[in-house]
């Protein structure tokens, strides 16, 4: 694993650092917007006095703190793979380039000594998982990875209620940011309640200190709702999602194909507005993660 010198120095000096995943620009957003969003996130963190550490795998080398050129290279690579934790040995041994998922990024960030990680949405339990056992690797990896992750909940195309149950079963600490309503990525409120909230970055940083002093394993997830003015219209969201789910069933789509199918249907049905929400979610989470990292460093 390679850790960029700027990231090493920031960690050694106990300055704030925020880890950023790479699948958002390798698989999540269209070109050229993908790289624009990735670089803007880094610029916004630096402007706030925080060192960004974008994480990915470059020709088999897990890299914590990609350069601008490396981000551009991964963002333009048609053969780039998604790298979850299970895929890291394959990518390394076969010298593949890849965008790291929540699970892959959290693992590498924690190994590098980074305490705070910003992502868009958390993976969760898929609809129909009682038959398919389809659950994101993000959840069990976070259960054993000591990091604070800021996310906007799980995408509403997933089984939100089951995802919350799994977070509880896996003893992943979950708090809302200024809310006890669990966000649904595209929506500020998924319709599900959560038990606890923090009101400012200092309180979130206190959770990290308390976890570490107690020796409690696993991640802290700060659920940060997208600002209401940027969310999808709830009525439109429910209509579009219902139509997408019906079409998926009619076409017999399932397994690993379900999520990309649903996301594509939602994007096309909203005429790209869901992508705008995706970007707003990410930028909001990056800003909060930077504030928490500063509070933790302070």
Buried (B, 14 or more C-beta within 10 A) or exposed (E): EEBBEBBBEBBEEEBBBBBBBBBBBBBBBEEEBBBBBBBBBBEBBEEBEBBBBBBBBBBBEBBBBBEEEBBBBBBBBEEBBBBBBEBBEBBBEEEBBBBBBBBBBBBBBBEBEBBBBBBBBBBBBBBBBEEEEBBBBBBBBBBBBBBBBBBBBBBBBBBBBBBBEBBEEBEBBBBBBEBEBBBBBBBBBBEBEBEEBBEEBBBBBBBBEEBEEEEEEBBBBBBBBBEEEBBBEBEBBEEBBEEBBEBBEEEEBBEEEBBEBBBEBBBEBBEEBBBEBBBBBBBBBBBBBBBBBBBBBE
